[in-house]
Each structure stands twice: as structure tokens, then as C-alpha cells.
């Protein structure tokens, strides 16, 4: 049985990946290593096959904790989802981003080599490539130059450089994936779409930065996870794969689609002061992963959005739990208003 060590596996994308691996493979045992920071949630792991999933609470920036965890078994693969990932928080303070995203990645690489791990999969972001021109049809490719414009993006770019160096210098079998905006069940509601869904369901205003014309490339989380699985199993050593559903949309269009689907008035949209250094446009060319690994997304924007809305409607307790406590303080600081939890 293959042994896969997943970091950040109690978060949104990490937990979706573990569920996919356990559902669609029969020969994988997953050890899930997560620090359970504000965005990590053990409720995301409900229903997993306990015979093939083991959870360890730990921080990738704690070298001793990583060593102890990787000593529990002989692991074939590490998949590194663990990261501080919210741009707004990185603008407020970059310290945690440097610690987790940069130092933590290097620690994982060091211990992976020491323990003889065969493959290291680094989950990165399209944001390392900066912002595309607003008035043309260009796309990010695997060859696009790095031009990170936020502390978060800079920390993920640094992590990619460390992964590349581990492959080139030490021969570690590494692969990197870069993806755009994910959406789907169990996403922490500081992120744009679940925040909008939660507010709309409560008839609260939905904050939209600037003029709402910033473009992001959207993908349903399960489609992203299938792509990661394909890269984990078949990606070329040292390779980089851009993952996208060919679905770039303006933020304002996303909110309007959501409100229309929920039968809510567009008057709930509230434009707020733009984010510092806000990238204008992202768009991903996924031709390489499509042609080389045969991956294609299964969900359209419309089908994925309805699946997402339906999940939040059916899991109001999960949403209430995540919108309480520290999240309320963060929301007040970021948007200058209160969030209601029912």
C-alpha cells in the first residue's frame, strides 16, 4: 500500500484531496499532518475511512515535529498543502507567511530527503506570476516569469524556488502545481465566494473590492484535486503544471451569478476600498496538463456553483461554527462592519 503524507490536510483543498484519494484509490494510506490554525477544521475530516487515514497535529515549521511524524512510517510521497494563504492577512503581517510557506517548505524538503521520500508535490498558486494585462488575451503558462505582488505570493514563489533547488541540487523527485481560485464545500469563509454565500444567505451586504472588475480563474475544488492526483501519479520529475478550468471571471460577475442563483437582490453588493496592490487579472493556460496527463475538469462554472451553494445550505452548522470567534474580529478589521452568526 502506498503511503502518502499530506500536510495541511484539515484545510479546504487538503481535506478535499484526501477524500478524493481515499474514494478513488484502493492502495493509498494517508497520514494527515495539520497545525489546526484558524483555517484548519477537524469537521472537514468527518466520514473519512479510519482504516486508511491517520491524523497528526503538527506544524511544518517545527522541524522536530516533522521528523517525528515522518518516522511513523516509510512514506512514498509528500503532498504539501500547508500554507498561510490569504492575501489580506499577508498585507497585515507577513511573518507567519515567511515562517510557514518558506521555512516550513524547506524543512519538509530537508526531512523528505533524509527519510528517502520518493516524490514531493508542492501545491503553489498562479499568484506567483503576478498580474496579466487587462486588455489582451494572454494567459499564464508554466514558462511565465515570476512577478509576485503580495507578501503571500512572494512567499509561495520563494517556496517554489526551494523546491526547484531541491530537485536540481539533490535530485529529489519534485513536482509543482499552480492553480487559481478554488471554490466548493468546506472553504473557510474569509475567502471571496464562501464569504459572499454566507452573507447572501443571511441577507447581509457582500463586500467587493474596488470596482469589482478584477479577473480570477475559477475551478471547482474536486477538479483541482483530481489534477493534483494526476500530477502526483504521472507528473514528470522536476515538472511544473498549471491547473485551470478555462474559467476566468470578473469578481463582480461572480457575485452577480451567486445572487441570481440564490434569488437574492444585487443591491446586497457593497463596493469597499480596494486591496493594496490588488492584481488586476489572472488567467491560466492548462494545455500542458491536459495534453501530457489527460486531465480535464468535470464541472462547469454553473454546476460547480450550484453544488457549492447546496452544500452551504445543507451545512449551516458548519458555517455558523466557522463564522464565530476570531473570524468575527478579522471581518470587522478588514471590512469595517460586523458579521452576523445565527
C-alpha positions in Angstrom: 0.0 0.0 0.0 1.3 3.4 -0.9 1.9 5.8 2.0 1.1 9.4 1.3 2.0 12.2 3.8 -0.4 15.2 3.3 0.3 18.5 5.1 -2.5 21.0 5.6 -5.0 18.1 5.2 -7.6 19.7 7.5 -7.9 22.7 5.3 -10.3 23.3 2.4 -8.3 21.9 -0.5 -6.2 19.5 1.5 -9.2 17.7 3.0 -10.9 17.6 -0.4 -7.8 15.9 -1.8 -7.7 13.3 1.0 -11.3 12.5 0.4 -10.7 12.1 -3.3 -7.6 9.9 -2.8 -9.5 7.6 -0.3 -12.6 7.4 -2.5 -10.9 6.8 -5.9 -7.9 4.7 -4.9 -7.6 1.4 -3.0 -3.9 1.3 -2.4 -3.2 4.5 -0.5 -2.9 5.2 3.2 -2.9 8.9 4.1 -1.2 10.4 7.1 -2.6 13.9 7.6 -0.3 16.5 9.2 -2.0 19.8 10.1 -1.3 22.5 12.6 -5.1 23.3 13.0 -4.6 27.0 12.7 -7.8 29.2 12.2 -8.5 27.7 8.7 -7.9 24.1 9.7 -11.0 22.3 10.8 -11.4 18.7 12.0 -15.0 18.8 10.9 -13.6 18.7 7.4 -12.4 15.2 8.0 -15.8 13.7 9.1 -16.6 10.4 7.3 -13.0 9.5 6.2 -12.0 5.8 6.2 -10.3 5.5 9.5 -8.5 2.3 8.3 -6.7 4.4 5.7 -6.4 7.8 7.3 -4.4 8.9 10.3 -4.3 12.5 11.7 -1.3 14.1 13.4 -1.5 17.6 14.7 1.8 19.4 13.8 3.4 22.4 12.3 5.6 22.1 9.2 7.8 24.9 10.5 8.6 22.7 13.6 11.5 20.5 12.4 11.3 18.1 15.3 7.6 17.6 14.8 8.1 16.9 11.1 10.9 14.4 11.8 8.7 12.6 14.4 5.8 12.4 12.1 7.7 11.1 9.2 9.4 8.5 11.4 5.9 6.8 11.9 6.1 5.1 8.5 8.0 4.9 5.3 6.3 7.4 3.0 6.3 7.3 -0.7 5.0 10.8 -1.3 4.6 14.2 0.5 1.9 16.5 -0.8 2.4 19.9 0.7 -0.8 21.9 1.0 0.2 23.5 4.3 0.3 27.3 3.9 -0.8 30.6 5.1 -2.9 31.5 2.1 -4.9 34.7 2.5 -3.5 37.8 0.7 -5.2 40.3 3.0 -3.7 38.7 6.1 -0.2 38.8 4.4 -0.6 42.5 3.9 -1.4 43.0 7.6 1.6 40.9 8.6 3.9 38.7 6.5 5.6 37.0 9.5 3.5 33.8 9.5 3.7 33.6 5.7 7.5 33.5 5.8 7.6 31.0 8.7 5.1 28.5 7.2 5.3 29.0 3.5 9.1 29.4 3.2 10.8 28.0 6.2 8.2 25.2 6.6 8.6 24.1 2.9 12.4 23.9 3.3 12.0 21.8 6.5 9.8 19.4 4.6 12.2 19.2 1.8 15.1 18.5 4.1 13.3 15.8 6.0 11.9 14.2 2.8 15.5 13.7 1.6 16.7 12.4 4.9 13.8 9.9 5.1 14.1 8.7 1.5 10.7 10.0 0.4 10.3 9.2 -3.3 8.2 12.2 -4.5 7.5 15.7 -3.2 4.4 17.5 -4.6 4.3 21.3 -3.9 0.9 23.0 -4.1 1.5 26.5 -5.4 -0.6 29.3 -6.9 -1.0 31.3 -10.1 -0.3 34.4 -8.0 3.5 33.8 -8.2 3.3 35.0 -11.8 1.8 38.4 -10.9 -0.9 40.2 -12.9 -1.7 39.9 -16.6 -2.6 42.9 -18.8 -6.2 43.8 -18.6 -6.7 44.5 -22.3 -5.4 41.4 -24.0 -5.9 37.7 -24.3 -2.7 36.5 -22.6 -2.6 33.6 -20.2 -0.2 32.2 -17.6 1.9 29.3 -18.8 4.4 27.2 -17.0 7.1 29.4 -18.5 5.6 32.7 -17.3 8.1 34.7 -15.3 7.7 35.1 -11.5 6.3 38.6 -10.6 4.6 38.2 -7.2 2.8 41.3 -6.0 1.8 40.5 -2.4 3.7 39.1 0.6 1.6 35.9 0.2 2.5 35.4 -3.5 6.2 36.3 -2.7 6.3 33.6 0.0 4.8 31.0 -2.4 7.3 32.0 -5.1 10.1 31.5 -2.6 8.8 28.1 -1.7 8.8 27.1 -5.4 12.4 28.2 -5.8 13.3 26.0 -2.8 11.5 23.0 -4.4 13.3 23.6 -7.7 16.7 23.8 -5.9 16.0 20.5 -4.0 15.4 18.8 -7.4 18.4 20.4 -9.2 20.9 20.2 -6.4 19.9 17.0 -4.5 18.0 15.0 -7.1 14.8 15.0 -5.1 11.8 14.0 -7.3 9.6 17.1 -7.1 6.6 18.4 -9.0 4.8 21.7 -8.6 1.2 22.6 -9.3 -0.1 26.1 -9.7 -3.8 26.8 -9.6 -6.2 29.8 -9.4 -9.3 30.4 -7.2 -10.9 27.2 -5.9 -14.5 27.0 -4.8 -16.6 24.3 -3.3 -17.7 22.8 0.0 -15.9 23.5 3.3 -14.0 26.6 2.3 -13.2 29.0 5.2 -15.5 32.0 4.8 -12.8 34.6 4.7 -12.3 33.7 1.1 -14.4 35.6 -1.5 -17.0 33.1 -2.6 -18.0 31.4 0.7 -18.0 34.9 2.3 -20.4 36.0 -0.4 -22.6 32.9 0.0 -22.8 33.2 3.8 -23.6 36.9 3.7 -26.2 36.5 0.9 -28.0 33.7 2.8 -28.2 36.0 5.8 -29.3 39.0 3.7 -26.1 40.8 4.6 -24.2 43.1 2.3 -21.4 41.5 0.3 -18.1 43.5 0.2 -16.5 43.7 -3.2 -13.1 45.4 -3.6 -12.7 48.4 -5.8 -14.8 48.4 -9.0 -15.2 44.6 -9.0 -13.6 44.2 -12.4 -10.6 42.1 -11.1 -10.5 38.8 -13.0 -9.7 35.5 -11.4 -9.6 32.0 -12.8 -12.1 29.7 -11.0 -12.1 26.0 -10.6 -14.2 23.6 -8.6 -12.1 22.1 -5.8 -12.7 18.4 -6.7 -11.5 19.1 -10.3 -8.3 20.7 -8.8 -7.8 17.7 -6.6 -8.1 15.3 -9.5 -5.4 17.3 -11.3 -3.1 17.1 -8.3 -3.7 13.3 -8.1 -2.8 13.0 -11.8 0.4 15.0 -11.2 1.3 13.0 -8.1 1.0 9.8 -10.0 2.2 10.7 -13.5 3.9 14.1 -13.5 7.5 14.4 -14.8 10.2 14.8 -12.1 11.1 18.5 -11.8 7.9 19.4 -13.7 5.5 22.3 -13.1 1.8 22.1 -14.1 -0.6 24.9 -14.3 -4.2 23.8 -13.4 -7.2 25.7 -14.6 -10.7 25.2 -15.8 -10.5 27.8 -18.6 -13.0 29.9 -16.5 -11.7 33.5 -15.9 -14.4 35.7 -14.4 -14.7 39.2 -13.0 -15.3 39.4 -9.3 -18.5 41.4 -9.9 -19.8 38.8 -12.3 -19.1 36.0 -9.8 -21.2 37.8 -7.1 -24.0 38.5 -9.5 -24.1 34.9 -10.6 -24.3 33.8 -7.0 -27.0 36.3 -6.1 -29.1 35.2 -9.1 -28.7 31.6 -8.2 -29.9 32.3 -4.6 -32.7 34.6 -5.7 -31.2 37.5 -3.8 -31.1 41.1 -4.9 -28.0 42.6 -6.4 -28.4 45.5 -4.1 -26.6 43.4 -1.5 -23.4 44.2 -3.3 -21.3 46.8 -1.4 -18.1 48.2 -3.0 -15.3 48.7 -0.5 -11.9 50.3 -0.6 -9.6 48.3 -2.9 -7.0 46.0 -1.5 -3.4 47.3 -1.5 -1.5 46.2 -4.7 -4.6 44.3 -5.9 -3.7 42.2 -9.0 -6.0 43.0 -11.9 -6.2 39.8 -13.9 -5.3 36.1 -13.7 -5.9 33.6 -16.4 -4.4 30.1 -16.7 -3.5 28.1 -19.8 -3.8 24.4 -18.7 -2.7 22.9 -22.1 0.3 21.1 -20.6 -1.6 19.1 -18.0 -4.4 18.4 -20.5 -2.1 17.1 -23.2 0.5 15.4 -21.1 -1.6 13.8 -18.3 -5.1 13.7 -20.0 -6.8 15.8 -17.2 -10.0 17.7 -17.8 -12.3 19.4 -15.4 -15.7 17.7 -14.9 -17.7 20.6 -13.5 -18.8 23.7 -15.4 -19.0 27.0 -13.5 -22.7 26.7 -13.2 -22.8 23.1 -12.0 -19.9 23.7 -9.5 -21.6 26.8 -8.2 -24.9 25.0 -7.5 -23.0 22.2 -5.8 -21.3 24.7 -3.6 -24.4 26.6 -2.7 -26.3 23.4 -2.0 -23.6 22.3 0.4 -23.6 25.5 2.4 -27.4 25.5 2.6 -27.3 21.9 4.0 -24.4 22.6 6.4 -25.4 25.7 8.2 -24.0 24.5 11.5 -20.5 24.1 9.9 -20.9 27.7 8.6 -22.0 29.0 12.0 -19.1 27.4 13.7 -16.5 28.9 11.3 -18.1 32.4 11.4 -17.8 32.7 15.2 -14.9 33.7 17.4 -11.7 35.1 15.8 -13.4 35.3 12.4 -15.7 38.0 13.6 -12.8 40.1 14.8 -11.0 39.6 11.4 -14.1 40.6 9.4 -14.6 43.7 11.5 -11.0 44.8 10.9 -11.0 44.0 7.2 -14.4 45.4 6.1 -15.3 47.8 8.9 -18.6 46.1 9.8 -19.9 43.2 11.7 -20.7 39.7 10.5 -23.8 38.1 11.8 -23.7 34.5 13.0 -27.0 32.8 13.5 
